[in-house]
Amino acid sequence: MISFADVLKGNILAEFSAISAGGMLTAVALAFVLSLFIVFIYRITYSGVSFSRSFAGCMVMISMVTAVVIQVITSNVVLSLGMVGALSIVRFRTAIKDPIDTVFMFWAIVAGIITGAGYIPIAIIATLFIGAAFL
C-alpha cells in the first residue's frame, strides 16, 4: 500500500531534480549582475548623509537569494507551500529611513523574482529601463 508520505517524497524528489544546475547558476549570476547595476544606480542617485555599504550588499544578496527561492518554488507546489509558511514567520525589524531605499530594495527583490522565474530578457530590459528612469 502506498502512503501519502511516499507520494509526497516521490513527487518532491522527481520535481526537484527538474531544476538544472546550469539554470540555477544562470539565474543567480544574472541576479548578481542586475543587482550590481541596481547598487550602481543607488550609489549615483543617493542623496543622504552617508552611503551604507551594508544596505548595498543587502540588495545584492536579497536579489540572489530571491532568485534561488523562486526557482525552487516554481519547481514544486509542496515546497512552495512550505516556504510560504516558513517565510511568513520572518519579520524585518530594521526600519528603513528613506522611502527611496524601500523602492531600491523592492527593485532588487523583483529582479531576483524575474530571473528566478526564468524571464531573462524581461529582467534585463526592465532593470535597464528602471535604471534609466532613476537617472
PETAUR-V886494 format. One record per residue. N is the residue number from 1. PSI is psi in whole degrees, -180 to 180 (* if undefined). OMEGA is omega as a letter, one per 40 degrees, with the letter a starting at -180 (NA if undefined). NEAR is the number of other C-alpha atoms within 10 Angstrom. Layout:
[[N:PSI:OMEGA:NEAR] [N:PSI:OMEGA:NEAR]]
This chain:
[[1:137:a:4] [2:129:i:6] [3:164:i:7] [4:-38:i:9] [5:-38:i:9] [6:-39:i:11] [7:-45:i:10] [8:-45:a:12] [9:-45:i:11] [10:-41:i:12] [11:-43:a:14] [12:-48:a:16] [13:-38:a:11] [14:-45:a:13] [15:-33:a:16] [16:-33:i:17] [17:-12:i:10] [18:-16:i:11] [19:122:a:15] [20:149:i:11] [21:-38:i:10] [22:-42:i:9] [23:-39:i:13] [24:-46:i:18] [25:-38:i:13] [26:-46:a:17] [27:-44:a:27] [28:-41:i:23] [29:-42:i:15] [30:-40:i:22] [31:-38:i:33] [32:-48:a:24] [33:-45:a:16] [34:-38:i:23] [35:-31:i:29] [36:-39:i:18] [37:-42:i:17] [38:-43:i:24] [39:-38:i:23] [40:-46:i:14] [41:-40:i:17] [42:-44:a:19] [43:-40:i:14] [44:-42:a:11] [45:-3:a:12] [46:132:a:15] [47:16:a:9] [48:-171:a:8] [49:-53:i:6] [50:132:a:7] [51:131:a:12] [52:111:i:12] [53:-31:a:11] [54:-36:i:9] [55:-41:i:14] [56:-44:i:20] [57:-35:i:13] [58:-39:i:16] [59:-40:i:23] [60:-48:a:24] [61:-40:a:19] [62:-32:i:21] [63:-44:a:30] [64:-43:i:27] [65:-40:i:17] [66:-39:i:23] [67:-42:i:31] [68:-45:a:21] [69:-43:a:18] [70:-38:i:19] [71:-42:i:25] [72:-42:a:21] [73:-42:a:20] [74:-15:a:16] [75:-19:a:19] [76:128:a:18] [77:-39:a:14] [78:-45:i:14] [79:-35:a:17] [80:-40:i:17] [81:-39:i:12] [82:-41:i:12] [83:-38:i:14] [84:-43:i:11] [85:-43:a:11] [86:-42:a:10] [87:-18:a:10] [88:-19:i:9] [89:-8:i:8] [90:131:i:8] [91:137:i:7] [92:122:a:7] [93:-9:i:6] [94:124:i:6] [95:131:i:7] [96:123:a:12] [97:-34:a:8] [98:132:a:9] [99:-29:i:8] [100:-27:i:13] [101:-37:i:16] [102:-41:i:13] [103:-45:i:11] [104:-39:i:18] [105:-43:i:22] [106:-40:i:15] [107:-43:i:20] [108:-40:i:28] [109:-44:i:22] [110:-39:i:20] [111:-40:i:30] [112:-40:i:32] [113:-47:a:24] [114:-42:i:23] [115:-38:i:30] [116:-32:i:30] [117:-10:i:20] [118:9:i:19] [119:68:a:13] [120:-48:i:17] [121:-39:i:11] [122:-41:i:13] [123:-45:a:22] [124:-49:a:17] [125:-46:a:11] [126:-42:a:16] [127:-43:i:20] [128:-41:a:15] [129:-45:i:12] [130:-39:i:13] [131:-41:i:16] [132:-37:i:10] [133:-38:i:8] [134:-38:a:11] [135:*:NA:10]]
